[in-house]
Amino acid sequence: MKKAILLLFLSLFFLIILPDQSHASANQSKIILDGQEVILPSDVQVTVMNKHVMIPIRVVAENLKFRVNWDQKSHLVKIQQNSKIISLHVDQREAKVAGKPVLLDIAPQILNKSVVVPIRFVSEQMGLSVSWDNKDKIVHLTSSTNNSAQTEDSTPNSENNEKVSLKHINEINFLNNQLVVSMDGKVTPIISHLKDPNRIVFDLPNTTFGDLSQPLDSGSMGKLDVSGQPHVSEVRYSLFSRDPDQVRIVIELKHANTIQVNHEFIGDQLVIDLNDTGDFESPIQEPLAGERGRKIVMIDPGHGGSDPGTTSISNKHEKDFNLALSLKVQELLLKEPEIEVWMTRDSDVYPTRTERVQLANKINADVFVSIHGNSVLESPQANGTETYYYQRSSSKELADAIHKRLIKAIGLKDRGVKDNSFQVIRETKMPAVLLEVGFLSNISDEKAMLSNTVQYKAAQAIVDGIKEYLSIR
């Protein structure tokens, strides 16, 4: 009798002190969506409640590119799939699908600040085939058609093989409404705008983290310090999926502003501009009425201020080279009686690219020239001068005129005149070019580019090219 009582006591003791096995196993659970593992934030889990597998609805919906709206006050979740709207309340078993009531097996719950719903609901109402591997604690989800991120991620680029080889991210920064991602190759970001909270999602296919300077947690996730940023509350990044690898970067916005997103590669950096089109006010001084008999030339020293640009082989900043050469171009243009010269900056400050474009368009410049230095630190043998224009034949004519003189004047390798979609030459309305004078990452190019004598030769070549295009003798 005493033995039976003792056994009963021990059984009750272990039932009380041992954790719920369903929740304990949830920590090791995984979600496999269309064959790819979904990387979950550290505070988001798959769990089991009353024998029902519960899945975080926001994670799945965002992976499938559905729109998710969360009303904190009413605890209402709305999920939109094309014209179909699914509404459900936390702690209520009745949901609505396209306005019709649907009874759930178990009410949605809030777990670690995330809304979780029964997997059967996900299966029946969101068009997924679902299976649960109880042994390995894995949820397998298969959509009728793969989401857009997976489709683009798995489709090779027919024009080049850049998406075939795995790219590595080495640094991520956010400055002056610009996300700058340093990496060892080019990819095409897949950009999504999501609401509640308002955020912009950038998926980088066939990409993983290299020797990243920022720390990652155990879940291959990290955050940037964006304190003081007027429009952004958080920038987070993660290894979003594996096999194939895909990095996701999420920018969470403070306000429901209208944000225009532009992206381009400059050297080894993917630069993404976030332009708030709702309340833009340029800090650049308003132009005075120019002397209409003269041609207006705008010179744009790239980068500046908090944006140093790339780094030279001897650890000098591109922004300083850009400004030094641009000031020499300004000095020579001021001697031309038929030219009125404007600068986007004449000191170490940072006007955004949108502000540079808007100023050039506002003053109706006749010519726009953006001056830069190139760099590929991983390939120090890369060298030479290249000039970029965007589509317009007038821009191509200006590019040809400057490039041929620049090559002759400074003698660096001729890398040609190329068409590319850089923002400052794409959105300006006048003939516009972007000059990559040489490679600061190449020891020979850098020596020439930082020479005061060579800079004056380059400046004169730029001025002569501008004058040729404008038919000024």
Salt bridges, closest charged atoms under 4 A:
ASP20 OD2 - HIS23 NE2 3.83
GLU37 OE1 - ARG242 NH1 3.80
GLU62 OE2 - ARG58 NH1 3.64
GLU62 OE2 - ARG199 NH2 2.01
ASP105 OD2 - ARG120 NH1 3.50
ASP184 OD2 - HIS168 ND1 3.10
ASP203 OD2 - LYS65 NZ 3.01
ASP203 OD1 - ARG248 NE 2.75
GLU234 OE2 - LYS223 NZ 3.00
GLU234 OE1 - ARG236 NH1 2.48
GLU252 OE1 - ARG236 NH1 3.01
GLU264 OE2 - ARG353 NH1 2.52
ASP273 OD2 - ARG353 NE 3.11
ASP276 OD2 - HIS231 NE2 3.50
GLU286 OE2 - LYS362 NZ 2.77
GLU291 OE1 - ARG294 NE 3.75
ASP300 OD1 - ARG356 NH1 2.66
ASP307 OD2 - HIS303 ND1 2.90
GLU318 OE1 - HIS303 NE2 3.20
GLU318 OE2 - HIS372 ND1 3.21
GLU336 OE2 - LYS467 NZ 3.33
ASP348 OD2 - LYS319 NZ 3.18
GLU386 OE1 - ARG415 NE 3.04
GLU386 OE1 - LYS418 NZ 2.79
ASP400 OD2 - LYS396 NZ 2.83
ASP414 OD1 - HIS403 NE2 2.68
GLU427 OE2 - ARG426 NH2 3.15
GLU468 OE2 - LYS404 NZ 3.28
GLU468 OE1 - ARG405 NH1 2.04
